Amino acid sequence: MGPPAAVPLTRSRPTRNSIIQSAFGGYNSFLLSYGLRSHNMEDCEKGEKILDMLLEGEIETWEEEQREAQRYAEREAQRAAEAQQ
């Protein structure tokens, strides 16, 4: 049996910064998109809570993508092993 099939490329694990940059282009834009202002401490705290929820959801999605990539690699390795028999 040969080496296992390569796992399909997947994106990096999401971070607070990756969410802000990819979806909003920056922290101020992120806050403004929710009607919040960076000079208001209460708004910044609300923004942090929103960001925490977004990050949690993105990580859950990313983890499922990782599990699916692993299942895919296992299926491909099984197919390759069966083809060699």
Residue pairs with C-beta under 8 A, 6 or more apart in sequence:
1 77
1 80
1 81
1 84
2 80
2 84
4 73
4 74
4 76
4 77
5 72
5 73
5 76
5 77
5 80
6 73
7 69
7 70
7 72
7 73
8 69
8 72
8 73
10 62
10 65
10 66
10 69
11 62
11 65
12 18
13 59
13 62
14 55
14 58
14 59
14 62
15 55
16 51
16 55
19 51
19 54
19 55
19 58
20 26
20 27
20 30
20 51
23 30
23 54
24 30
24 33
27 38
27 47
28 38
30 47
30 51
31 37
31 38
31 43
31 44
31 47
34 46
34 47
34 50
36 43
36 44
36 46
36 47
37 43
38 44
